Structure formats: C-alpha cells, structure tokens
Amino acid sequence: MVKNRKTWKRSRSRSKKLPKGKLIIGVCLVAAIFAAFGVWQFASGQQSSSNNGNSSPKSLAPDFSLRDIGGTSFSLSQFNGKVILLHFMALAGCTGELDNINYVRLPQLSAVYNKYSSNQVVIVTVSVATCASCDTILAQLRKDYSISWILGNDYDDGMLDIVQSYSGYSIGDGSIVLVDKSFRVAQVYNGGTAMITDTLTSSIDQLL
C-alpha cells in the first residue's frame, strides 16, 4: 500500500511537468470533442424511436431567424398563414456526407416543393454544419440535389439555438416538423425511412 502511494505521488509529480505545447494541444482536443459531441447529440437525436410520424400538441412553433446560404435572412414567423415544413439535417464533418435518412428526405422535399406554390407551402432545411467551409459544402449540396427551397446553417452564429428550441419535439437528423397556417406545430416525423412522399403530401393537404 505504501509503495502504491509513492508510485502515485511520483506519477503525479511527473504529470505536472507536461510540455506547454502538449498542454495547448490537449486543451484544443478537449474543445474539439465538446463541439463534436454537440453535433453528435443532434445527429443521433432520438433516432432510437423509429416512429414514421407522431402527433404533437398544438403548441406555437418556436420562432427563429436564419440566413439562407444565398445571403437572405428571414424569420420563421414571416411565413405565418402558410404551411411550413421544417427539415433538420446534419453534415458529417467537412466531407459533405449525409446520413442515409437525408438521401431519402431530399427527393421527398423536392417533390413537395414542386407540387405546391410558395403561397401555400414554405420549406426550410435547417442544417447543422460546423466546418469552416460549410457554406461551400451546402452550396454544392444545393446544386447536386436541386434544392430550391430555403437552406441555412443553424451553426452560422456559432450556436445551435434552432435545434435547441425544437428539442422538445425529440427531433433528430432527418426529422420533419410541419407547422400549420396558425403557426402551430401540427406533426413531427422522427427517424426511419418508411415515410413516403404521399404520406407527407397527405398531411400537408389536410393542413391546407
């Protein structure tokens, strides 16, 4: 027992003599881990619940401001009186890779966008991208998937305030939140890829 205490004291004294360079690297690494953890929490979300859709209380939708990657800023409340479709999407680092759920969601959103006029339905994709070149990556995604609707980055201001404000609805990567014309959350689709376009458009038709 005495030997163990002496060994622990020696190791503790040695640990105090870490080079300053290694200490800085360690601090940066911890900061990076916390940032990655925040994005991971959103990306994994509540995906353990694989419901295709679940009704939510008719509560007012949390309002927010967002800048489209094209440079136009807007607030969600300015679309009051229309059906709003919110789509949450995370980017994996700086690769531009998406979770499989979003490779399904984007064509669904494109079909919805082409079916309804902008006076009826507004689509907003809220992305979570922390990479320094995220605007370039999102612009390429917009081109590759013909995204004509609003596309912005929640982390544009260094915070995930939009994701946080909708966390009460158990959103995760690929979640869709439908907001009715009275600006109340009407439907939330979480996880799973079983939801087809007809299901989504049927819900929107009811809200219109």
ChimeraX commands (.cxc) that place a marker at each C-alpha (Angstrom):
marker #1 position 0.00,0.00,0.00 radius 0.5
marker #1 position 2.86,2.38,0.81 radius 0.5
marker #1 position 4.61,1.54,-2.41 radius 0.5
marker #1 position 1.45,2.30,-4.36 radius 0.5
marker #1 position 1.17,5.71,-2.70 radius 0.5
marker #1 position 4.78,6.51,-3.53 radius 0.5
marker #1 position 4.28,5.41,-7.13 radius 0.5
marker #1 position 1.12,7.54,-7.43 radius 0.5
marker #1 position 2.96,10.58,-5.99 radius 0.5
marker #1 position 5.83,10.14,-8.45 radius 0.5
marker #1 position 3.47,9.80,-11.41 radius 0.5
marker #1 position 1.52,12.85,-10.24 radius 0.5
marker #1 position 4.65,14.95,-9.98 radius 0.5
marker #1 position 5.73,13.84,-13.44 radius 0.5
marker #1 position 2.31,14.77,-14.86 radius 0.5
marker #1 position 2.80,18.34,-13.66 radius 0.5
marker #1 position 5.79,18.71,-15.94 radius 0.5
marker #1 position 3.93,18.36,-19.24 radius 0.5
marker #1 position 5.45,20.49,-22.01 radius 0.5
marker #1 position 3.46,23.62,-22.73 radius 0.5
marker #1 position 2.92,22.56,-26.37 radius 0.5
marker #1 position 1.30,19.29,-25.33 radius 0.5
marker #1 position -0.91,21.17,-22.86 radius 0.5
marker #1 position -2.21,23.50,-25.60 radius 0.5
marker #1 position -2.87,20.56,-27.90 radius 0.5
marker #1 position -4.74,18.85,-25.09 radius 0.5
marker #1 position -6.97,21.87,-24.49 radius 0.5
marker #1 position -7.75,22.17,-28.21 radius 0.5
marker #1 position -8.56,18.49,-28.38 radius 0.5
marker #1 position -11.00,18.76,-25.48 radius 0.5
marker #1 position -12.69,21.76,-27.12 radius 0.5
marker #1 position -13.00,19.84,-30.39 radius 0.5
marker #1 position -14.51,16.88,-28.58 radius 0.5
marker #1 position -17.15,19.08,-26.94 radius 0.5
marker #1 position -18.05,20.67,-30.31 radius 0.5
marker #1 position -18.28,17.28,-31.98 radius 0.5
marker #1 position -20.38,15.98,-29.08 radius 0.5
marker #1 position -22.90,18.78,-29.54 radius 0.5
marker #1 position -23.33,17.94,-33.22 radius 0.5
marker #1 position -23.41,14.21,-32.46 radius 0.5
marker #1 position -26.19,14.75,-29.94 radius 0.5
marker #1 position -28.28,16.38,-32.63 radius 0.5
marker #1 position -27.34,13.91,-35.35 radius 0.5
marker #1 position -28.22,10.90,-33.24 radius 0.5
marker #1 position -31.15,12.77,-31.68 radius 0.5
marker #1 position -33.95,10.46,-30.67 radius 0.5
marker #1 position -33.46,8.07,-33.57 radius 0.5
marker #1 position -34.00,5.13,-31.29 radius 0.5
marker #1 position -37.69,5.99,-31.69 radius 0.5
marker #1 position -38.42,4.85,-35.22 radius 0.5
marker #1 position -41.96,6.22,-35.48 radius 0.5
marker #1 position -42.85,7.29,-39.00 radius 0.5
marker #1 position -44.83,10.17,-37.57 radius 0.5
marker #1 position -46.20,11.17,-34.25 radius 0.5
marker #1 position -48.74,13.83,-33.39 radius 0.5
marker #1 position -47.58,16.61,-31.12 radius 0.5
marker #1 position -49.50,19.16,-29.04 radius 0.5
marker #1 position -50.83,22.15,-30.94 radius 0.5
marker #1 position -48.23,24.45,-29.42 radius 0.5
marker #1 position -46.95,27.55,-31.15 radius 0.5
marker #1 position -43.87,26.82,-33.24 radius 0.5
marker #1 position -40.69,28.33,-31.77 radius 0.5
marker #1 position -39.80,31.33,-33.91 radius 0.5
marker #1 position -36.24,31.83,-35.12 radius 0.5
marker #1 position -34.11,33.80,-37.55 radius 0.5
marker #1 position -31.88,32.15,-40.13 radius 0.5
marker #1 position -29.69,33.21,-43.02 radius 0.5
marker #1 position -30.08,31.27,-46.24 radius 0.5
marker #1 position -26.71,30.29,-47.73 radius 0.5
marker #1 position -27.56,32.66,-50.57 radius 0.5
marker #1 position -27.32,35.51,-48.08 radius 0.5
marker #1 position -31.00,36.29,-47.45 radius 0.5
marker #1 position -32.07,36.46,-43.80 radius 0.5
marker #1 position -35.60,35.70,-42.63 radius 0.5
marker #1 position -37.63,34.88,-39.56 radius 0.5
marker #1 position -39.92,31.87,-39.47 radius 0.5
marker #1 position -42.88,33.94,-38.27 radius 0.5
marker #1 position -42.93,35.92,-41.51 radius 0.5
marker #1 position -44.42,32.80,-43.13 radius 0.5
marker #1 position -47.37,32.78,-40.73 radius 0.5
marker #1 position -50.53,31.92,-42.71 radius 0.5
marker #1 position -48.77,29.26,-44.79 radius 0.5
marker #1 position -47.96,25.63,-44.08 radius 0.5
marker #1 position -44.30,25.43,-43.08 radius 0.5
marker #1 position -42.18,22.31,-43.45 radius 0.5
marker #1 position -39.01,22.29,-41.34 radius 0.5
marker #1 position -36.35,19.73,-42.21 radius 0.5
marker #1 position -33.37,19.17,-39.89 radius 0.5
marker #1 position -30.17,17.86,-41.46 radius 0.5
marker #1 position -26.66,17.29,-40.09 radius 0.5
marker #1 position -23.43,17.26,-42.08 radius 0.5
marker #1 position -20.71,14.77,-41.18 radius 0.5
marker #1 position -17.64,16.94,-40.61 radius 0.5
marker #1 position -16.23,18.62,-43.70 radius 0.5
marker #1 position -16.93,15.76,-46.11 radius 0.5
marker #1 position -20.43,16.81,-47.08 radius 0.5
marker #1 position -21.67,13.31,-46.32 radius 0.5
marker #1 position -25.24,12.94,-45.07 radius 0.5
marker #1 position -26.96,10.30,-43.02 radius 0.5
marker #1 position -28.93,7.84,-45.18 radius 0.5
marker #1 position -32.21,9.32,-43.95 radius 0.5
marker #1 position -31.46,12.60,-45.73 radius 0.5
marker #1 position -30.70,10.91,-49.04 radius 0.5
marker #1 position -34.35,9.85,-48.79 radius 0.5
marker #1 position -35.66,13.13,-47.42 radius 0.5
marker #1 position -34.21,15.46,-50.07 radius 0.5
marker #1 position -36.07,13.88,-53.03 radius 0.5
marker #1 position -39.25,13.89,-50.89 radius 0.5
marker #1 position -38.84,17.59,-50.21 radius 0.5
marker #1 position -38.18,18.25,-53.88 radius 0.5
marker #1 position -41.47,16.53,-54.77 radius 0.5
marker #1 position -43.33,18.62,-52.17 radius 0.5
marker #1 position -41.70,21.83,-53.41 radius 0.5
marker #1 position -42.76,21.09,-56.99 radius 0.5
marker #1 position -46.34,20.23,-56.02 radius 0.5
marker #1 position -47.27,23.33,-54.04 radius 0.5
marker #1 position -46.88,27.04,-54.70 radius 0.5
marker #1 position -44.80,29.25,-52.43 radius 0.5
marker #1 position -48.05,30.92,-51.35 radius 0.5
marker #1 position -49.20,27.60,-49.89 radius 0.5
marker #1 position -46.14,25.83,-48.50 radius 0.5
marker #1 position -42.71,27.04,-47.40 radius 0.5
marker #1 position -39.86,24.55,-46.93 radius 0.5
marker #1 position -36.89,25.32,-44.71 radius 0.5
marker #1 position -33.94,22.96,-44.32 radius 0.5
marker #1 position -32.07,23.75,-41.11 radius 0.5
marker #1 position -28.62,22.21,-41.41 radius 0.5
marker #1 position -26.09,21.59,-38.66 radius 0.5
marker #1 position -22.63,22.17,-40.10 radius 0.5
marker #1 position -19.62,23.24,-38.03 radius 0.5
marker #1 position -16.92,23.05,-40.70 radius 0.5
marker #1 position -15.28,26.34,-41.75 radius 0.5
marker #1 position -16.14,25.61,-45.40 radius 0.5
marker #1 position -19.75,24.63,-44.66 radius 0.5
marker #1 position -21.25,27.29,-46.94 radius 0.5
marker #1 position -19.32,25.86,-49.88 radius 0.5
marker #1 position -20.40,22.32,-48.97 radius 0.5
marker #1 position -24.04,23.33,-48.58 radius 0.5
marker #1 position -23.92,25.22,-51.89 radius 0.5
marker #1 position -22.70,22.05,-53.57 radius 0.5
marker #1 position -25.49,20.03,-51.93 radius 0.5
marker #1 position -27.99,22.62,-53.16 radius 0.5
marker #1 position -26.68,22.12,-56.68 radius 0.5
marker #1 position -26.45,18.32,-56.52 radius 0.5
marker #1 position -29.97,17.85,-55.15 radius 0.5
marker #1 position -31.67,20.79,-56.88 radius 0.5
marker #1 position -32.61,22.39,-53.55 radius 0.5
marker #1 position -34.75,25.37,-54.50 radius 0.5
marker #1 position -36.16,25.97,-51.04 radius 0.5
marker #1 position -34.56,27.76,-48.08 radius 0.5
marker #1 position -31.32,26.17,-46.88 radius 0.5
marker #1 position -29.43,27.62,-43.92 radius 0.5
marker #1 position -26.97,26.61,-41.24 radius 0.5
marker #1 position -28.06,26.71,-37.60 radius 0.5
marker #1 position -24.39,26.96,-36.56 radius 0.5
marker #1 position -23.91,30.10,-38.67 radius 0.5
marker #1 position -23.86,32.16,-35.47 radius 0.5
marker #1 position -21.75,29.66,-33.54 radius 0.5
marker #1 position -24.76,28.25,-31.68 radius 0.5
marker #1 position -27.33,25.52,-32.21 radius 0.5
marker #1 position -30.20,27.65,-30.93 radius 0.5
marker #1 position -32.77,26.48,-33.51 radius 0.5
marker #1 position -32.11,22.80,-32.82 radius 0.5
marker #1 position -32.27,23.51,-29.11 radius 0.5
marker #1 position -35.59,25.36,-29.40 radius 0.5
marker #1 position -37.14,22.33,-31.14 radius 0.5
marker #1 position -35.52,19.72,-28.90 radius 0.5
marker #1 position -38.80,19.32,-27.02 radius 0.5
marker #1 position -40.18,17.61,-30.13 radius 0.5
marker #1 position -37.45,14.93,-29.96 radius 0.5
marker #1 position -36.02,15.93,-33.34 radius 0.5
marker #1 position -33.04,14.12,-34.80 radius 0.5
marker #1 position -31.19,14.00,-38.09 radius 0.5
marker #1 position -33.74,13.92,-40.92 radius 0.5
marker #1 position -36.69,14.97,-38.75 radius 0.5
marker #1 position -39.53,16.88,-40.37 radius 0.5
marker #1 position -41.76,19.30,-38.44 radius 0.5
marker #1 position -44.99,20.51,-40.02 radius 0.5
marker #1 position -46.32,23.88,-38.86 radius 0.5
marker #1 position -49.91,24.76,-39.72 radius 0.5
marker #1 position -51.27,28.06,-41.02 radius 0.5
marker #1 position -51.93,29.32,-37.49 radius 0.5
marker #1 position -48.21,28.83,-36.71 radius 0.5
marker #1 position -48.73,25.79,-34.51 radius 0.5
marker #1 position -46.74,22.56,-34.65 radius 0.5
marker #1 position -49.10,20.02,-36.23 radius 0.5
marker #1 position -46.97,16.97,-36.98 radius 0.5
marker #1 position -43.47,15.67,-36.31 radius 0.5
marker #1 position -41.82,12.88,-38.29 radius 0.5
marker #1 position -38.86,11.35,-36.50 radius 0.5
marker #1 position -36.39,8.73,-37.74 radius 0.5
marker #1 position -36.88,5.83,-40.08 radius 0.5
marker #1 position -37.14,5.97,-43.87 radius 0.5
marker #1 position -40.55,4.37,-44.27 radius 0.5
marker #1 position -42.39,7.67,-44.69 radius 0.5
marker #1 position -43.16,8.15,-48.37 radius 0.5
marker #1 position -43.96,11.35,-50.24 radius 0.5
marker #1 position -47.68,10.52,-50.35 radius 0.5
marker #1 position -47.79,10.40,-46.55 radius 0.5
marker #1 position -46.20,13.83,-46.32 radius 0.5
marker #1 position -48.35,15.44,-49.00 radius 0.5
marker #1 position -51.49,13.95,-47.45 radius 0.5
marker #1 position -50.63,15.65,-44.13 radius 0.5
marker #1 position -49.96,18.94,-45.92 radius 0.5
marker #1 position -53.26,18.72,-47.85 radius 0.5
marker #1 position -55.12,18.36,-44.56 radius 0.5
marker #1 position -53.38,21.43,-43.15 radius 0.5
marker #1 position -54.19,23.47,-46.25 radius 0.5
marker link #1:1,2 radius 0.2
marker link #1:2,3 radius 0.2
marker link #1:3,4 radius 0.2
marker link #1:4,5 radius 0.2
marker link #1:5,6 radius 0.2
marker link #1:6,7 radius 0.2
marker link #1:7,8 radius 0.2
marker link #1:8,9 radius 0.2
marker link #1:9,10 radius 0.2
marker link #1:10,11 radius 0.2
marker link #1:11,12 radius 0.2
marker link #1:12,13 radius 0.2
marker link #1:13,14 radius 0.2
marker link #1:14,15 radius 0.2
marker link #1:15,16 radius 0.2
marker link #1:16,17 radius 0.2
marker link #1:17,18 radius 0.2
marker link #1:18,19 radius 0.2
marker link #1:19,20 radius 0.2
marker link #1:20,21 radius 0.2
marker link #1:21,22 radius 0.2
marker link #1:22,23 radius 0.2
marker link #1:23,24 radius 0.2
marker link #1:24,25 radius 0.2
marker link #1:25,26 radius 0.2
marker link #1:26,27 radius 0.2
marker link #1:27,28 radius 0.2
marker link #1:28,29 radius 0.2
marker link #1:29,30 radius 0.2
marker link #1:30,31 radius 0.2
marker link #1:31,32 radius 0.2
marker link #1:32,33 radius 0.2
marker link #1:33,34 radius 0.2
marker link #1:34,35 radius 0.2
marker link #1:35,36 radius 0.2
marker link #1:36,37 radius 0.2
marker link #1:37,38 radius 0.2
marker link #1:38,39 radius 0.2
marker link #1:39,40 radius 0.2
marker link #1:40,41 radius 0.2
marker link #1:41,42 radius 0.2
marker link #1:42,43 radius 0.2
marker link #1:43,44 radius 0.2
marker link #1:44,45 radius 0.2
marker link #1:45,46 radius 0.2
marker link #1:46,47 radius 0.2
marker link #1:47,48 radius 0.2
marker link #1:48,49 radius 0.2
marker link #1:49,50 radius 0.2
marker link #1:50,51 radius 0.2
marker link #1:51,52 radius 0.2
marker link #1:52,53 radius 0.2
marker link #1:53,54 radius 0.2
marker link #1:54,55 radius 0.2
marker link #1:55,56 radius 0.2
marker link #1:56,57 radius 0.2
marker link #1:57,58 radius 0.2
marker link #1:58,59 radius 0.2
marker link #1:59,60 radius 0.2
marker link #1:60,61 radius 0.2
marker link #1:61,62 radius 0.2
marker link #1:62,63 radius 0.2
marker link #1:63,64 radius 0.2
marker link #1:64,65 radius 0.2
marker link #1:65,66 radius 0.2
marker link #1:66,67 radius 0.2
marker link #1:67,68 radius 0.2
marker link #1:68,69 radius 0.2
marker link #1:69,70 radius 0.2
marker link #1:70,71 radius 0.2
marker link #1:71,72 radius 0.2
marker link #1:72,73 radius 0.2
marker link #1:73,74 radius 0.2
marker link #1:74,75 radius 0.2
marker link #1:75,76 radius 0.2
marker link #1:76,77 radius 0.2
marker link #1:77,78 radius 0.2
marker link #1:78,79 radius 0.2
marker link #1:79,80 radius 0.2
marker link #1:80,81 radius 0.2
marker link #1:81,82 radius 0.2
marker link #1:82,83 radius 0.2
marker link #1:83,84 radius 0.2
marker link #1:84,85 radius 0.2
marker link #1:85,86 radius 0.2
marker link #1:86,87 radius 0.2
marker link #1:87,88 radius 0.2
marker link #1:88,89 radius 0.2
marker link #1:89,90 radius 0.2
marker link #1:90,91 radius 0.2
marker link #1:91,92 radius 0.2
marker link #1:92,93 radius 0.2
marker link #1:93,94 radius 0.2
marker link #1:94,95 radius 0.2
marker link #1:95,96 radius 0.2
marker link #1:96,97 radius 0.2
marker link #1:97,98 radius 0.2
marker link #1:98,99 radius 0.2
marker link #1:99,100 radius 0.2
marker link #1:100,101 radius 0.2
marker link #1:101,102 radius 0.2
marker link #1:102,103 radius 0.2
marker link #1:103,104 radius 0.2
marker link #1:104,105 radius 0.2
marker link #1:105,106 radius 0.2
marker link #1:106,107 radius 0.2
marker link #1:107,108 radius 0.2
marker link #1:108,109 radius 0.2
marker link #1:109,110 radius 0.2
marker link #1:110,111 radius 0.2
marker link #1:111,112 radius 0.2
marker link #1:112,113 radius 0.2
marker link #1:113,114 radius 0.2
marker link #1:114,115 radius 0.2
marker link #1:115,116 radius 0.2
marker link #1:116,117 radius 0.2
marker link #1:117,118 radius 0.2
marker link #1:118,119 radius 0.2
marker link #1:119,120 radius 0.2
marker link #1:120,121 radius 0.2
marker link #1:121,122 radius 0.2
marker link #1:122,123 radius 0.2
marker link #1:123,124 radius 0.2
marker link #1:124,125 radius 0.2
marker link #1:125,126 radius 0.2
marker link #1:126,127 radius 0.2
marker link #1:127,128 radius 0.2
marker link #1:128,129 radius 0.2
marker link #1:129,130 radius 0.2
marker link #1:130,131 radius 0.2
marker link #1:131,132 radius 0.2
marker link #1:132,133 radius 0.2
marker link #1:133,134 radius 0.2
marker link #1:134,135 radius 0.2
marker link #1:135,136 radius 0.2
marker link #1:136,137 radius 0.2
marker link #1:137,138 radius 0.2
marker link #1:138,139 radius 0.2
marker link #1:139,140 radius 0.2
marker link #1:140,141 radius 0.2
marker link #1:141,142 radius 0.2
marker link #1:142,143 radius 0.2
marker link #1:143,144 radius 0.2
marker link #1:144,145 radius 0.2
marker link #1:145,146 radius 0.2
marker link #1:146,147 radius 0.2
marker link #1:147,148 radius 0.2
marker link #1:148,149 radius 0.2
marker link #1:149,150 radius 0.2
marker link #1:150,151 radius 0.2
marker link #1:151,152 radius 0.2
marker link #1:152,153 radius 0.2
marker link #1:153,154 radius 0.2
marker link #1:154,155 radius 0.2
marker link #1:155,156 radius 0.2
marker link #1:156,157 radius 0.2
marker link #1:157,158 radius 0.2
marker link #1:158,159 radius 0.2
marker link #1:159,160 radius 0.2
marker link #1:160,161 radius 0.2
marker link #1:161,162 radius 0.2
marker link #1:162,163 radius 0.2
marker link #1:163,164 radius 0.2
marker link #1:164,165 radius 0.2
marker link #1:165,166 radius 0.2
marker link #1:166,167 radius 0.2
marker link #1:167,168 radius 0.2
marker link #1:168,169 radius 0.2
marker link #1:169,170 radius 0.2
marker link #1:170,171 radius 0.2
marker link #1:171,172 radius 0.2
marker link #1:172,173 radius 0.2
marker link #1:173,174 radius 0.2
marker link #1:174,175 radius 0.2
marker link #1:175,176 radius 0.2
marker link #1:176,177 radius 0.2
marker link #1:177,178 radius 0.2
marker link #1:178,179 radius 0.2
marker link #1:179,180 radius 0.2
marker link #1:180,181 radius 0.2
marker link #1:181,182 radius 0.2
marker link #1:182,183 radius 0.2
marker link #1:183,184 radius 0.2
marker link #1:184,185 radius 0.2
marker link #1:185,186 radius 0.2
marker link #1:186,187 radius 0.2
marker link #1:187,188 radius 0.2
marker link #1:188,189 radius 0.2
marker link #1:189,190 radius 0.2
marker link #1:190,191 radius 0.2
marker link #1:191,192 radius 0.2
marker link #1:192,193 radius 0.2
marker link #1:193,194 radius 0.2
marker link #1:194,195 radius 0.2
marker link #1:195,196 radius 0.2
marker link #1:196,197 radius 0.2
marker link #1:197,198 radius 0.2
marker link #1:198,199 radius 0.2
marker link #1:199,200 radius 0.2
marker link #1:200,201 radius 0.2
marker link #1:201,202 radius 0.2
marker link #1:202,203 radius 0.2
marker link #1:203,204 radius 0.2
marker link #1:204,205 radius 0.2
marker link #1:205,206 radius 0.2
marker link #1:206,207 radius 0.2
marker link #1:207,208 radius 0.2
view
